[in-house]
């Protein structure tokens, strides 16, 4: 069932599109603690680290052989937001994240992270959790902590240990002897313990049981700086909807809907989960 945009336009400074490819999602004014437990602040003046968009793309394209993985993506995402990158498997979410993370470079169009082209300068500002595990089964948790401490100058070992404890894991535990959910918690602890400007989490709760999903989300939210941007991809919209400030919905390598989460719910008179199901059924 197609979704049409017949409601009132977005507020000044924001654009929500249903047929186009542009999303301008500015930082939300913040004051006091929010419902997610994050310490919020006013996003203006000297309190904002940088006015430069964290993510900026124009006409971003990428092909894998005959497959058009990305087809003209325009995005501009500001700091201080949790943005859901939503879509079914194969829609281009992972490819977009790989471009932003600097993992792949054979793309067309323009992509910038905090004003930098994807590369060494941008990688220093991005903490990326890929959709596949990047840790070896024979490693123990303490080995993972050592690797991250040695490899990333902005890695906060104390924060990582706190998260490992929060997830009720031991540093002597071996990854190969853990469940999928436990391994995911280790990876989340590592990725979220960097002082990054952009966190890219690709399907962090996919294949994890519902109880573990909530614990993982609590760990993510409790360790996210106010002026960082979190872009989290998923097709499990119901689980993530309560934490999302904005959404970018993709299909067939294109953006089909973007906007502020509250505005979209009011405009379409339904939850994001319901809206997602209407668009993709």
Secondary structure, 3 states (H helix, E strand, C coil): CCCCCCCCCCCCCCECCCCCCEEEECCCCCCCCCCCCCCCCCCCHHHCCCCCCCEEEEEEEEEECCEEEEEEEEEEECCCCEEEEECCCCCCHHHHHHHHHCCCCCCEEEEEECCEECCHHHHCCEEEECCCCCCCCCCEHHHHHHHHHHHCCCECHHHHHHHHHHCCCCCCCEHHHCCHHHHHHHHHHHHCCECCCEEEEECCCCCCCHHHHHHHHHHHHCCCCCCCEEEEEECCHHHHHHHCCEEEEEECCEEEEEEEHHHHHHHHCCCHHHHHHHHHC
